[in-house]
Amino acid sequence: MATAIVGFITLLGGTWARLAAWTEQRSIKAKFQDEIGLAERRIAFLGSWVKAQEGVCTPERFEQVKQESARELDALRSKLTEFMQQADERKDKVNAGKSVRRMFLLFLPHNLGGWICHLVFYGLVLFVLLVALQPPTVDPATGKMETWGEWLQIQLFLNIMFAIPILLVRGLAIRYYRKRD
């Protein structure tokens, strides 16, 4: 039963993380496409405007038209540069989220080996957490309570003993994720 609950939590966490990253990427791409489309239309308009004004304007007025168009193109370039920097910052935030998802295996496995590794990983982590939350106990034979020092030694030993399998299973789960059968 506990394994099923852990598997369900893993599934929900992985689905939620993947959905959040997908919507963020989609939002960035949509805004980028909108900005690029607007810039392309503006550049085309300014180009045709300068060509149209060339034949009907006086040379002094035509110089003003070219300078105004150059200023607008510079403003457009700076706006696009600023937008691209903001998009890069948002991508960095999304990528930072990926490292947290990898650390806690909050992604959906693609194959049976990945699912098995996820379940074993969360089972071991759950076991270690349950053991770590146990207070010092009373020895039934002697009736004496463990000291906090003894309890801490047991906790350290168990955590070190289970850390290696947890890290190995985590690494194996990431390897299975990269294979994508």
Buried (B, 14 or more C-beta within 10 A) or exposed (E): EEEEEBBEEBBEBBEEBBEEBEEBEEEBEEBBEEBEEEBEEBBEEBEEBBEEBEEEBEEEEBEEBBEBBEEBBEEBEEBBEEBEEEBEEBEEEBEEBEEEBBEBBBBBBBEEBBBBBBBBBBBBBBBBEEEEEEEBEEEEEEEEEBEEEEBEEBBEEBEEEBEEEBEBBBEBBBEBBEEEE
